[in-house]
Amino acid sequence: MKEGFIAIILVLLAFPVGYLLAYLARDELIAGKKYFKMVIVAGIVSIVCFIIFEIEDKLRNSLTLTVIFIIIVSLISLIKSKDKKFVKK
C-alpha cells in the first residue's frame, strides 16, 4: 500500500518537473520536437515489452514507473513546444 502511494506521488511529480525543464530549455523545444516524439514512442514500446516479456515483478514495476515518468516529461515538452507564446519569451 505504502509503495503504491509513493509510486503515484513520484509519477505525479513528473508534471512539475516537465514544466520546469520546458521553462529552462525554451530555446531547445522547437529543435527537439522530433526527439520528444521518438522518446514517447520508445517509452510506449518499452512498456509493452516489459508487459510481454516475463520480468521480475519489482524490476518491471520500477522500470515501468521510470519510463512513465520520462514519457510524461517528454509529452509536456512536446506540448509546450507547440505553444508559440511560451517558446518566444
N, C-alpha and C positions, 0 to 999 in steps of 0.2 A: 504494500500500500504506500509506504513512505517513498520507495524507489520510483513508483509511478508518478507520484506528486512532484518529486524533484525533476523527473524527466519532462513533465509537462511545463514546469517553470523554465527549464533550460531551453526548450523549444520555443516558448513564448518570448524569451529574451532575444531570439533571432530577429524579431521585428525592430526593436530599437537599435540593435547592432547594424542591421541592414540600412536603416535610415541614417545612422551616424556615418557609416562607410560611404554611402551615397553622397552625403553632405561634404565629407572630407575630400572626396575624389570626384567632384563635379565635372572637372575638365576631362576626366577619363571615361565618363559614362557613354558618350556618343561613340567613341572609338571602340569601346568594349561590348557593344550590343551583341555582336555575333558570338562572342565568347561567353556572355551570360546565357545565351540560348543553348550553347553547347554544354555548359556546366549543368543546366537544368535537365537537359535530355540525358546526359551521362548519369546524373543522380537518379533519375527515374529508372533508367535501365539497371543501375546497380542495385536499387531497392528490389526490383523484380528478380534479379539474380540472387539476392540474399534470401528471398522467399522460396525460389525454385530449388536452389542447392541447399542441402541439409547442413547448416552451420550450427554450431553450438548456440543454445538459446541466449545466453548472456552476451556472447560476442555479436550475434545477429542483432540483438536489441541495441547495443551501443553503436554498432556500425550504422544501423538504420536511423537512429536519432541524430548521429553526426551528419549523415547525408541529408536528412530533412532540414537540419539547421542550415547547411550550405545551400540547399535549394531555395529556402525562404530568403536568405540574404541575397542570392543572385536574382531572384524574382523581384525583390524590392528595387534592386539596382536597375533591372531591366525596365520596370515600370517608371522609375524616376528618370531614366534616360529619355523617355518619350515626352516628359514634361518640359516644354520649352522655357517656361519661366524659371524653373528650378535650375536648369543647366546654364542659363545665361548669367546668373548672378555671380 
